[in-house]
Amino acid sequence: MSLKDELIRKAETQLEEWEKQADSLKAKAKAKEAEAENEKASADIQQSASDALRSVESKISDGRRKLDELKQSGEDNIDSLRKQLSDLVGPDDKR
């Protein structure tokens, strides 16, 4: 497997993990909102969940953009993209 293929696989795996995390946060927010006894508690819970979800969705967006760049890049750009990708999904063990 080429370095590019390995980086693509790693990025796709990380995106899937973030998407699962976003789904989990959405479910938790919905469950906690249902438990909220008053509007203030509900608003605080909603804000906290919304902030966490926005953070994960931002990672997903950045990851998708980097993955698209990686898929369309030539082998000569792999080192640059590897650095950018490692900032998102962690270091590459195949350096």
PEPEQUI-V452329 format. One line per field, one symbol per residue. phi: phi as a letter, one per 40 degrees, with the letter a starting at -180 (. if undefined). psi: psi as a letter, one per 40 degrees, with the letter a starting at -180 (. if undefined). A space follows every 10 residues. Layout:
phi=???
psi=???
//
This chain:
phi=.cdccccccc cccccccccc cccccccccc cccccccacc cccccccccc cccccccccc cccccccccc cccccccccc cdccccccbh ccccc
psi=hidddddddd dddddddddd dddddddddd ddddeheidd dddddddddd dddddddddd dddddddddd deiideeddd ddddddddei ihef.
//
